[in-house]
Amino acid sequence: MKLDELNRLAAERTRSMWRSPLRGPWLTSVLGAVLLAGLPLVAITGLLDYVAYGPAFGQAFPLAVGPFHLPLFDWPTRPSWLFRLPQGLHVGLGLVLIPVVLAKLWSVVPRLFAWPPVRSVGHAVERLTLVPLVGGALFEIVTGVLNIQYDYVFGFDFYTAHYWGAWVFIFGLLAHLAVKLPAMVRGLRSRSLRAELRTPLARTRPETPDSPDGLVAAAPTPPTMSRRGLLALIGGGSLLVAGLTVGQTVDALRPLAVLLPRGRVPAPGDFPVNRTAVAAGIIRADLGNWRLTLTGGPSPVTLDAALAGLPRHTAELPIACVEGWSSTQTWTGVRLADLAARAGVAAPVAALVRSMERGGPFSSAWLTADQVLDPDALLATEVNGAPLTLDHGFPARVIVPALPGVHCTKWVGSIEFRAVA
């Protein structure tokens, strides 16, 4: 038997495996359009988060990114939700799109197993673009979900891998769009969305065959669901994920965040804790004679718990974390600008805040001049009218508008103000 005949028989056998009457260019194009609207926003907000972490200070991971570094600028402090919004979108929208990603993969699975696997140079290029596109998307989804669940079973640094995975996905998306965008436009124009949403199961028919090895089944089975039903199922899955996710960013809906351990709180009125005092090795008995050391001026300054009677300030500010949770609280403490002046550095260009936690990845954080001098940037000792609990950073923690939560250092022991860069 000739090779051409063998290939034809193999192709027919492969096509006979996929018999859903719903698959076709239109359905795939609709799902692709939804992902094209959402996934770039997920990628862009993730890259913005990298900038917010302060790569200029070497505290954003990965440290060395070569030509893949983003424009370096000081992350603004206003509006105060500037970090909360992109981080919430990055995680929340990424989770909401998971059902759409899975549906899109289901819709194109016949092409993934088409025979022969490569028919021409153009076909080979098209299939090669799927490797970074699909591989990058699935890698980002899996590692992102595991990070939310606080489950680092993959054994490598999440932040570094997630950053590079984002770039792999972005290049895959651009390459795939260059090849498939015209086909997606044709697919969208092949049918009316309004008409499909009005078509019941009894009148659901397969799409027009697109090509010998396309998406439309050669021998479709009778439909058990209309296309509008399938779209409703996918949309319902996304709405369910949204309902189980929104509680991590909307305080009033916090009890709904049942699948997000870092979004939940131990008691009503409390807010999430990423790193507990036990995990940081902080013991309350060691804090009885707490002192704050300020350096950078003519000589070190040491303050006790009274903080030298410096004026107290109260501000309502959000705190947001890379895992996607955020919460707005009312903080009271001493302005960082007042502490800088007390240290003898009235116009600092930066500040290094050190925690009493020793040697951990969260034991220190750099702040820019704007972050130090913002009128709502505080060394907080109270939250919601009560002293900080040990897990929330007692006796004092930093809270700055639009600052990533990981840099709102807890259990502060010293602050070094820099007068020159």
ABEGO torsion letter per residue (X at the ends): XBAAAAAAAAAAAAAAABABAABEAAAAAAAAAAAAAAAAAAAAAAAAAAAAAGAAAGABOBABAEAABBBBBBBBAOBAAAAAAAAAAAAAAAAAAAAAAAAAAAAAAAAAABOBABABAAAAAAAAAAAAAAAAAAAAAAAAAAAAAGBBAAGBBAAAAAAAAAAAAAAAAAAAAAAAAAAAAAAAAABBAAAAAABBAAABBBBBBABAABABBABBBBBABBAAAAAAAAAAAAAAAAAAAAAAABAAAAAABAABAAABBABBGBBBBABBAAAAGBBAAAAAABBBBBBGBABBBBBBAAGGGBBBBBBBBBBBBAAGBBBBBBBBEBBAAAAAAAAGBABBABBBBBBABBGBAAABBBBBAAAAABAABBBBABBGGBBBBAAAGOABBBBBBGBBAAABBBGBABBBBBABX
